[in-house]
Amino acid sequence: MVAENTDLEAVIDGLKQIESKYRQSSIKILRNQPTLKAAIPLAECAFTYPNDIWQGCEIIKILRKMPSSKKRNCFCNVIKSSS
């Protein structure tokens, strides 16, 4: 279980990288394994790099795949309304 959390944390940390290719790698991993723990970092990533259209679209897709929750729904609405 610790290894899984460490791996997830590394993927989430990738969302904070300046270089787009590292963020893209993390986004691609999270696309296949959406988790609510990544909801806030994904939203922060979308707002930090608003000009990266591919990234924003992928983040919305990931958030939509996550189990429904107040946080997830709020992030989806905020991201959609800000674009």
C-alpha positions, -999 to +999 in steps of 0.1 A: +000+000+000+028+024+008+044+018-027+010+026-043+007+059-024+043+068-032+037+061-069+005+082-068+023+111-051+050+110-077+024+111-105+006+140-087+039+158-083+044+156-120+014+179-125+035+207-109+064+205-133+072+234-155+079+213-186+047+203-203+060+168-212+062+158-175+027+171-168+014+153-199+029+120-186+011+124-153-021+133-170-019+102-192-014+080-161-043+096-142-065+093-173-063+055-169-065+056-131-086+085-120-086+090-082-102+117-061-069+123-043-057+139-076-088+161-081-074+193-065-039+189-080-055+184-115-076+215-110-046+235-099-027+223-129-055+234-152-056+269-137-018+272-136-014+265-173-046+279-189-031+282-223-024+245-226-056+235-243-048+197-246-040+196-209-072+214-199-094+191-220-077+160-207-081+172-171-118+177-176-121+142-190-103+128-160-124+147-135-156+135-152-144+098-149-139+102-111-167+090-088-192+118-083-185+141-054-191+177-045-155+186-051-153+169-084-185+185-097-174+219-085-140+216-102-156+205-135-180+235-134-153+260-125-130+248-152-157+247-178-169+282-170-134+297-170-126+285-205 
